[in-house]
């Protein structure tokens, strides 16, 4: 498995694979919407990392390098195909994201849905701290949990 920057040709198969995830369905991100979101992210120059196995995308991390509270970067979305979960793909992708982000920001932030307990445990195992919640930010019945991690010394 390798982690590399995504290119435009990666986006259609990535969106097709990720659109079936329960998380994407809950947030109404079907394949066309997700593909459009990712294409716009790439055009803007957002960070877009791809985990690849045997030439096929199995996960991604979409991030902004600066801006969050004026203090750090933001992991906008990390998603792993079910077939690649619990095999270290997420940990490797998160480590590469953190290293890339640390080049321009001392801290990182992310939001995690309150119902996504597996993701909460994953981030906490990797040193992220839950520091707050934003009820109803995106969906009226969901709180987005705020996570933070220092990526390099002050």
MIPAMI-587542 format. One line per field, with one value per residue (C-alpha): z, y, x; residue number from 1; residue in three letters. Coordinates in nm, 2 decimals. Last residue first. Example, Ala and Ser with C-alpha at 12.3 -4.5 7.8 and 13.67 -1.06 7.14 Angstrom:
<recs>
w: c(0.71 | 0.78)
v: c(-0.11 | -0.45)
u: c(1.37 | 1.23)
num: c(2 | 1)
residuo: c(Ser | Ala)
</recs>
This chain:
<recs>
w: c(1.99 | 1.93 | 1.63 | 1.54 | 1.84 | 1.80 | 1.81 | 1.78 | 1.76 | 1.78 | 1.52 | 1.69 | 1.48 | 1.47 | 1.27 | 1.02 | 0.94 | 1.26 | 1.46 | 1.78 | 1.76 | 2.02 | 2.21 | 2.28 | 2.18 | 2.18 | 1.89 | 1.98 | 1.73 | 1.96 | 2.00 | 1.63 | 1.59 | 1.89 | 1.75 | 1.40 | 1.55 | 1.75 | 1.44 | 1.59 | 1.72 | 1.38 | 1.38 | 1.32 | 1.26 | 1.39 | 1.34 | 1.51 | 1.43 | 1.08 | 0.75 | 0.73 | 1.01 | 0.77 | 0.55 | 0.84 | 0.99 | 0.65 | 0.61 | 0.96 | 0.90 | 0.57 | 0.75 | 1.03 | 0.80 | 0.59 | 0.89 | 0.81 | 1.01 | 0.71 | 0.35 | 0.24 | 0.40 | 0.18 | 0.39 | 0.44 | 0.58 | 0.54 | 0.62 | 0.82 | 0.92 | 0.95 | 1.23 | 1.45 | 1.28 | 1.43 | 1.15 | 0.87 | 0.73 | 0.54 | 0.44 | 0.42 | 0.23 | 0.33 | 0.11 | 0.10 | -0.10 | -0.44 | -0.69 | -0.84 | -0.64 | -0.32 | -0.31 | -0.03 | -0.17 | -0.03 | -0.12 | 0.03 | -0.10 | -0.42 | -0.52 | -0.84 | -0.63 | -0.38 | -0.67 | -0.82 | -0.47 | -0.42 | -0.78 | -0.73 | -0.40 | -0.55 | -0.85 | -0.63 | -0.36 | -0.07 | 0.12 | 0.47 | 0.59 | 0.26 | 0.28 | 0.63 | 0.54 | 0.28 | -0.07 | -0.21 | -0.12 | -0.40 | -0.68 | -0.55 | -0.56 | -0.90 | -1.04 | -0.85 | -0.94 | -1.29 | -1.14 | -0.94 | -0.57 | -0.38 | -0.26 | 0.00 | -0.09 | 0.00)
v: c(2.53 | 2.16 | 1.98 | 1.81 | 1.92 | 1.73 | 1.85 | 1.68 | 1.86 | 1.64 | 1.72 | 1.68 | 1.51 | 1.56 | 1.88 | 1.77 | 2.00 | 2.20 | 2.05 | 2.03 | 2.15 | 1.95 | 2.00 | 1.91 | 1.55 | 1.47 | 1.31 | 1.08 | 0.80 | 0.58 | 0.88 | 0.91 | 0.55 | 0.55 | 0.84 | 0.68 | 0.36 | 0.58 | 0.74 | 0.85 | 1.18 | 1.27 | 1.35 | 1.69 | 1.75 | 1.98 | 1.99 | 2.18 | 2.32 | 2.40 | 2.42 | 2.12 | 1.96 | 1.91 | 1.69 | 1.48 | 1.46 | 1.35 | 1.09 | 0.95 | 0.95 | 0.76 | 0.50 | 0.46 | 0.44 | 0.17 | -0.04 | -0.34 | -0.27 | -0.11 | -0.19 | -0.39 | -0.13 | 0.15 | 0.41 | 0.77 | 1.08 | 1.41 | 1.77 | 1.72 | 2.08 | 2.28 | 2.51 | 2.81 | 3.08 | 2.90 | 2.65 | 2.85 | 2.65 | 2.33 | 2.22 | 1.85 | 1.56 | 1.21 | 0.92 | 0.54 | 0.22 | 0.36 | 0.09 | 0.03 | -0.29 | -0.09 | 0.29 | 0.53 | 0.88 | 1.21 | 1.53 | 1.86 | 2.15 | 2.31 | 2.48 | 2.26 | 1.94 | 2.04 | 2.12 | 1.78 | 1.62 | 1.79 | 1.71 | 1.34 | 1.34 | 1.50 | 1.26 | 0.95 | 1.03 | 1.26 | 1.29 | 1.32 | 0.99 | 0.83 | 0.93 | 0.80 | 0.47 | 0.41 | 0.35 | 0.68 | 0.58 | 0.33 | 0.54 | 0.86 | 0.70 | 0.55 | 0.89 | 1.09 | 0.91 | 1.05 | 1.41 | 1.34 | 1.23 | 1.28 | 0.96 | 0.69 | 0.35 | 0.00)
u: c(0.58 | 0.65 | 0.51 | 0.19 | -0.03 | -0.36 | -0.72 | -1.06 | -1.40 | -1.71 | -1.98 | -2.31 | -2.58 | -2.96 | -2.97 | -2.71 | -2.42 | -2.35 | -2.64 | -2.44 | -2.08 | -1.88 | -1.56 | -1.20 | -1.17 | -0.80 | -0.61 | -0.32 | -0.36 | -0.57 | -0.80 | -0.85 | -0.94 | -1.17 | -1.37 | -1.37 | -1.53 | -1.78 | -1.92 | -2.25 | -2.11 | -1.97 | -1.60 | -1.46 | -1.09 | -0.81 | -0.44 | -0.16 | 0.18 | 0.09 | 0.29 | 0.52 | 0.32 | 0.03 | 0.23 | 0.35 | 0.00 | -0.15 | 0.12 | 0.04 | -0.33 | -0.29 | -0.07 | -0.32 | -0.61 | -0.45 | -0.35 | -0.56 | -0.87 | -1.05 | -0.93 | -1.24 | -1.47 | -1.32 | -1.14 | -1.25 | -1.08 | -1.26 | -1.19 | -0.87 | -0.80 | -0.48 | -0.37 | -0.40 | -0.61 | -0.91 | -0.87 | -0.71 | -0.42 | -0.32 | -0.67 | -0.73 | -0.88 | -0.76 | -0.83 | -0.89 | -0.87 | -0.77 | -0.67 | -0.32 | -0.27 | -0.33 | -0.36 | -0.41 | -0.48 | -0.40 | -0.58 | -0.45 | -0.65 | -0.51 | -0.84 | -0.86 | -0.81 | -1.08 | -1.31 | -1.25 | -1.31 | -1.64 | -1.75 | -1.67 | -1.85 | -2.16 | -2.16 | -2.10 | -2.36 | -2.27 | -2.60 | -2.44 | -2.59 | -2.51 | -2.15 | -2.11 | -2.28 | -2.02 | -2.14 | -2.01 | -1.66 | -1.59 | -1.75 | -1.59 | -1.24 | -1.30 | -1.40 | -1.13 | -0.81 | -0.78 | -0.78 | -0.46 | -0.43 | -0.11 | 0.04 | 0.00 | 0.13 | 0.00)
num: c(154 | 153 | 152 | 151 | 150 | 149 | 148 | 147 | 146 | 145 | 144 | 143 | 142 | 141 | 140 | 139 | 138 | 137 | 136 | 135 | 134 | 133 | 132 | 131 | 130 | 129 | 128 | 127 | 126 | 125 | 124 | 123 | 122 | 121 | 120 | 119 | 118 | 117 | 116 | 115 | 114 | 113 | 112 | 111 | 110 | 109 | 108 | 107 | 106 | 105 | 104 | 103 | 102 | 101 | 100 | 99 | 98 | 97 | 96 | 95 | 94 | 93 | 92 | 91 | 90 | 89 | 88 | 87 | 86 | 85 | 84 | 83 | 82 | 81 | 80 | 79 | 78 | 77 | 76 | 75 | 74 | 73 | 72 | 71 | 70 | 69 | 68 | 67 | 66 | 65 | 64 | 63 | 62 | 61 | 60 | 59 | 58 | 57 | 56 | 55 | 54 | 53 | 52 | 51 | 50 | 49 | 48 | 47 | 46 | 45 | 44 | 43 | 42 | 41 | 40 | 39 | 38 | 37 | 36 | 35 | 34 | 33 | 32 | 31 | 30 | 29 | 28 | 27 | 26 | 25 | 24 | 23 | 22 | 21 | 20 | 19 | 18 | 17 | 16 | 15 | 14 | 13 | 12 | 11 | 10 | 9 | 8 | 7 | 6 | 5 | 4 | 3 | 2 | 1)
residuo: c(Unk | Unk | Unk | Unk | Unk | Unk | Unk | Unk | Unk | Unk | Unk | Unk | Unk | Unk | Unk | Unk | Unk | Unk | Unk | Unk | Unk | Unk | Unk | Unk | Unk | Unk | Unk | Unk | Unk | Unk | Unk | Unk | Unk | Unk | Unk | Unk | Unk | Unk | Unk | Unk | Unk | Unk | Unk | Unk | Unk | Unk | Unk | Unk | Unk | Unk | Unk | Unk | Unk | Unk | Unk | Unk | Unk | Unk | Unk | Unk | Unk | Unk | Unk | Unk | Unk | Unk | Unk | Unk | Unk | Unk | Unk | Unk | Unk | Unk | Unk | Unk | Unk | Unk | Unk | Unk | Unk | Unk | Unk | Unk | Unk | Unk | Unk | Unk | Unk | Unk | Unk | Unk | Unk | Unk | Unk | Unk | Unk | Unk | Unk | Unk | Unk | Unk | Unk | Unk | Unk | Unk | Unk | Unk | Unk | Unk | Unk | Unk | Unk | Unk | Unk | Unk | Unk | Unk | Unk | Unk | Unk | Unk | Unk | Unk | Unk | Unk | Unk | Unk | Unk | Unk | Unk | Unk | Unk | Unk | Unk | Unk | Unk | Unk | Unk | Unk | Unk | Unk | Unk | Unk | Unk | Unk | Unk | Unk | Unk | Unk | Unk | Unk | Unk | Unk)
</recs>
